[in-house]
């Protein structure tokens, strides 16, 4: 009996030691104050920060760049982003390169605390040491801002950070990017950027009940800041399939003639990517187009017919009064609302990015999930700051929930072959009231990485 008891004690101690080893991470020494960096390294880091869209999560709209404090809604509560300026008291000014690299690859801060995976280290683990060094140089030469971190508001018991170690054990893969020798260098570069710093799957891949991406549904559509991130694989709902050229143009300019303008979180992405070298934009497009694959012959034929319809004579200088309306939808309750509120822009024939997209081409109207078209109808598309841009008024003050549901039902019936959306009025109510939290951004994103600013060495 004594031997059995001692054996149980030994097993328990071994389990406790294993748990401690899994959870515990040591604090790393503070970095000496004086640092200098090669301007070329800082310039490289500036481009990499744009790929990672770092400024989007670490900047409050109208606040100091990279100073943190942005509230990020998650299914588990609200997480506030941290200060990643080189302030020595409240930012990362005392972080060494080793501490920064550990946060990127293991999700552990300098003090040894586990970081929540709202910081996408499950993607950043792929970033090379050289690129981490460049990112570190760029961030450590930003303007220091003294701003304390705001507390997170998470459901119990997720405020207990050691639990994150268990999440990592289940879902965090080893660090490092493994190129595919069967693919081209351009494809591998695109995969490295899209799967690593670009963390495309962070929005465009669905998640399980623990908040981890579902590996076998890669790029099959997800959620981000209250928006639905469409599938960017073979299940893309785009009426005309994306190809390499369309993706590259969209990522560079934030719009495409048959796909519309970027909005929501994607507006920030394209706003930042616009400053990248053409080679990186092309590489990402090559990779994503390959993931999407070639459309089926049937889908290609449908797209060709749609292109002919949209580009036909009725679109040349056409207007809402001359375009035919199918008889089976003309009498729907939303028809008159559509004619008054939507048709003058979306059937004017004025080309993008300043005209309204023909709804026959709209992914939002053709998608199974109506959340994005509800959000855009309510809140519109705010203009970019100080430059010509796409713009759309919001109708939250003009249409009630039932009217929004009616006009969207009309658009769904007229411009797509999909089945009617259920419960749109309720979705509209929840979105309007803030019960469903959604972030609305202008066409180029609310904040943009300072790609057009000269590189500065030192804080």
Residue, then its C-alpha position, 0 to 999 in steps of 0.5 A: x500500500x505504501x509503495x502504491x501511495x508513493x507511486x501515485x505521489x510520484x505520478x502527481x509530482x511528475x504531472x505537476x512538473x510537466x504542467x509547470x514546464x508547459x506553462x512557465x516561461x521566463x522573463x527576458x532581460x531588458x534591452x539597453x536603451x541605446x540602439x541604432x539600425x541600418x536604414x535599409x533594414x528599417x525600410x524592409x521592416x516598414x514593408x513587412x509591417x504593411x503586410x502584417x497590417x500591424x497598424x490596424x490592430x495596434x492603433x485606435x482611430x484618431x490615436x497615436x500609431x502603434x500605441x495600442x488600446x483598440x478594442x477587438x471583439x471576439x466570441x470570448x469577450x473583448x481584447x485590447x491591443x497593446x502598445x508596440x511603440x518603443x516607449x520604455x515604460x508602457x511599450x516594447x522599448x526594453x524588449x530585445x530582438x530575442x524577446x520580440x522573436x519569442x512573442x512572434x513565434x511562441x506568443x509569449x511576451x518579455x515578462x513571460x506571459x502567454x499572449x492571447x491568439x487574437x495576436x496571430x502568432x499561429x501565423x507569425x510563427x512562420x516569419x523568418x529570423x531575418x524578417x523578424x529582425x527587420x520588423x523589430x528595427x522598424x517598430x523600435x524606430x517609431x515615435x515612443x508613446x506613453x500609453x498603458x494597456x487597457x484591461x481585457x474583458x473576457x468570459x471566465x476563466x479565460x482571463x487566467x493566461x496560463x490556460x493559453x498554454x493548453x491552447x498552444x499545445x493543441x493548436x500551435x505548430x512548430x515555427x518556420x516556413x517550409x517551402x513546397x519544392x514542387x511549386x515556383x519561387x513566386x508561389x512559395x513567396x506568396x504562400x510565405x506572405x499570405x500564410x505568415x505575416x499576411x495571416x489571411x486565414x485569420x479572417x478567411x478560415x472558420x474557427x472551432x469552438x476554442x477559437x482555433x482555425x479549422x485546418x481542413x477548411x482552409x480559406x473557407x470563409x470566416x468572421x472578422x470585426x463583425x464582417x463575414x470574410x468570404x471564402x477565398x478557395x474553390x467555394x468563393x461566392x464571387x459571381x465572376x471567379x477571381x484570377x491572378x490578375x484580378x487579385x493583384x489589381x484588387x490588392x494593389x488598388x483596393x477595388x476591381x471592376x467586376x468585384x467591387x471595392x474593399x470594405x471593413x477590415x479588408x479596406x485596411x488590408x488593401x490600404x496597407x498592401x498598396x505600398x508593397x513592391x509589385x513582386x510581392x503583390x503578384x506573389x500573393x495573387x499567384x498563391x491565392x489564385x492557386x488555392x482557389x483553383x480553376x473554375x469548373x466549365x459550368x461556372x466559367x460559362x456562367x461567368x462569361x454569360x454574366x460578363x456579356x450581360x453586364x457589358x451589353x449595350x443596355x449598360x452604356x449610359x443606361x439608367x434605372x428607368x431603362x433597365x429591365x426588371x423581371x416581372x416576378x420581382x417587380x411587385x416586391x415591397x422593396x422594389x420602390x425603395x431600391x429604385x429610390x435609394x440604390x438604382x441611381x448609383x448602381x445602375x448609372x453605368x458609371x464605372x468603379x471605383x466611383x460608381x456603384x457596382x452592378x449588383x449582378x456582380x456583387x459577392x455580397x448579394x450572391x453570398x449565403x451570409x447577408x451580414x455584409x450587405x446589411x452592414x453596408x446598407x446601414x452604414x455605407x462606405x465612408x470617404x477616405x481622408x483627403x483624397x478621392x475615393x469610393x463613397x456610399x451613404x448609409x441608410x440607417x437613418x432613412x430605412x427601418x429594419x423591415x424596409x432594409x429587409x425588404x430592399x435586400x430581399x428584392x436585390x437578392x431575388x433580382x440580382x442573384x440565383x440564391x435562395x431568400x435570406x432568412x431573418x434579415x430584419x432581425x440581423x438588421x436590428x442587431x447590427x443597428x443596435x450594436x448587439x452585433x458589433x461591427x467596425x466600419x471603415x472608409x475605402x482605404x482603411x481608417x488608418x494607413x501604414x506610413x509608407x510614404x514617409x521618409x525612414x527615420x533612424x532612432x526614436 
